[in-house]
């Protein structure tokens, strides 16, 4: 669905398969990272907190001196270094109604997960220095390690990224997570703009991943050309279990996506599709993802993450 729409030959060229496998690996990684970050939170709440924290830490992430001090696992930047973000900016970044975000932010503030002040919303130091949050960071780190392994195995990493510098003992876990968060949020933003709604984009992501995760690599270029025929259908109940939302919620969004041309109900379940009018955007998203993957690993390389992953058993 994100690859070239042209009809493929029975033996797909290596670049076509590599690009399709890169798309599959990237989408599975984004899906898994969303769930790791979500934890036991409501899906929208987790997204709002992630978007707010990403904005809060922008100043620290761009300052090498601050990154060196606060990029490790043990301590995070004090609240006075966190840049507040407005409710409106969060709403715009996630394509959510302002009132929805405002109402949820106030509830999250009552739970101590964020602070709302005159300048905007801040996810405080205390919310990201708990054992539970450290476990989340480790989970995202290990999932990114698997993404690196998957992409290297299919030859999707350029030589300069596949050959990292000398290993370091322990990559700065928090700084690595900031880089990962930037990539995931950028990918999610593209998916949200594609469907026009955050939850619908999450349903479509789950559907695509479930359709293709068990396909052999050689079938992926054919799936990209004809997803409705090649994709392995998924039932509504299975999607609801994966998404941890009621089946009726999933069914409502699938019906909406079907009206947009992004999925199709077959006798054996639902499959993602590529409406003709969306093909230019889908192709652009595939190209953008390739560039964003390179950008992500270029950021991870000087942090020592690639060297550490190379030194570990696959």
C-alpha positions, 0 to 999 in steps of 0.5 A: 500500500505504500510502495509502487502501484505498478504491477509486479513481476512474479520475481520482484526486483530486489529494490522493490522487495527491500522497500516493501520490507522496510515499510513492513518493518517500520510500520510494525515498529511504530505500532509496537512502540505506540503500545509500549508507550501507551502502557495502561493509559487510554490511547488518546491520553498517551498520545497527548502526553507524548506530544507534550513531552516531545515539545517540552524537551525540544530545547534540551534535545537541541543543546549538546551540553544539556543533552550530555547532562540529562540524556542518561537514564538516571536523571531528566531535565528539571522542570524549569528547562522544560518548554511549556506547550499550549493545548492548541499546539498539542491539538493541532499536532495530533489533529484533535479538537481543542476541547478534547485535548483541553478536557483530557489535559485537565484530567491528566493534570489532576492525576499528576501526569502533567502541569498546566500553567499560564504558558501551557502544559508541562510533563514534569520531571517527576512523571518521567523519572519513575521505575515504570517510565524507565521500563518504558524507555527500556522497552522502546530501546529494545524494540528499536534494537530489533528494528535496527536488526531487521533493517540491516538484515534486508540491506535497508541501512546505508553503509555509513549507518550499518558500520557504527563507530567504536562501541560505548558502554551504555548509550544515553537511554533518555536521549535515544528515546527522544530520537525514537519519539521524534521518528514515531510522532512524525510517522504518526502525524503522516498517518493521521493526515492520511485518514483525517483522524487520530484513532482511525489512523491507529486502526488503519495501522493495526489493520495493515500490520496484521494483513502483512506481518505473516506474508513472506518477503517475496510476496510484499511487492505484490501486496503493495501493488494489490493489497486487497487481494494479497493481504491476509484478512483480519477480523474485527474482534482480533483488531479490537483485542490488539488495540484494546478498545471495544469492537464497536469502536473498531467497527465504526472506524473500519466503516469510515475507512472503507468509505474513504477507500482505505479498507475492504470487508472480505468474507474472511475479514478486513483488508487494507486497500489503497484508493487511487486518489491516495496513491500519490500521497502513499508514495510520498509517505513511503519516500518520506519514511525512507528518509526519516529512517536514515535521519533516525539512525543518523541521530542514534549513531553518535549516541552509541546505540548502533555500536551497542546493538552491533555488539549484542547478539541478534 
